[in-house]
């Protein structure tokens, strides 16, 4: 069961900021790219620490860079209707 939690983001472009997260994977779209943060078991005060896990394009891989069919699914991108192949 996913619940809302105060997330302390560690690393990446939002390093040191606090956001509300609703699952173990927290995704934020910045400048057309999705930045992923993953929940840890560590605490920063009353906040749960989320480690930066990298950046993905909303539509998945780009031909010549990576295989679009092998992209790691982004729940945020999928919910927003970006068309990667699965």
N, C-alpha and C positions, 0 to 999 in steps of 0.2 A: 504494500500500500504506500503510495507516494503522498507525502505531506509537505506543506510549506515550511521552509527553514530559512534562517538568515545565513547566507553564504558569504564567507570571506574568500575572495578570489586571489590566488597566489600564482604569480607569473603572468606572462602574456601582456596584452595591451591594457588590461584592467587591473593590473597588479595592485593589491592593497585596498581595492574597493569592496564594498558590501552590496550585495543584491539579494533579492528574494528568489530562492530556487524551489522548484516543485518536484524535482526528481534527482536521481543520482548523476544524471548527465544534464548540465546546464549549458545552454547554447545562447550566444549573443551575436547578433548581426551588426557588424561595423564595416562601413565602406564597401558594402557588397560581398563581404566574406563572412563566414560563420566561424566564430571562435568557440572552442569547446573547453569546458571545465568539468572535471570529474570529482565527485564527493570522496573525501577521505574519512578516516576515523578520528582525525585530529581536530582539536578545538582551538580557536583564537578568541579568548574571552568567552562570550556567550554564542559565538558564531562557529559554524562548521566550516572547516577549511576545504576548499575546492582547488585542486591543482590544474594548471593549464595543460591541455592535452593537444593543442595544435589548432590549425586553421584549415578549413575545407571550403571549397567553392559550393554554393548552394545547388548547382546542377551536377555536382560530382566531378569526376576526372575530365580532363581536357585531352582530346586526341593528340598524341605526340608527347604528352607529358606523363599521363598515366592512363590506364585502361578504364574508360568510363563504365564499363559493365562490372568492374571489380570494385567500384567505389564503396566506401563504408557509408551506410545509410545515415542520414542526418534527420532525426525526427522533426526538427524545426523546418528544414527545407522541404521535407515531404509534406508536412502540414500546410505549408504555404504554396504547395502545388508546383514546386520546381521539378522539372522532369529529368531525373537521372534514370538510368536503367537499373533494374534490380535483378 
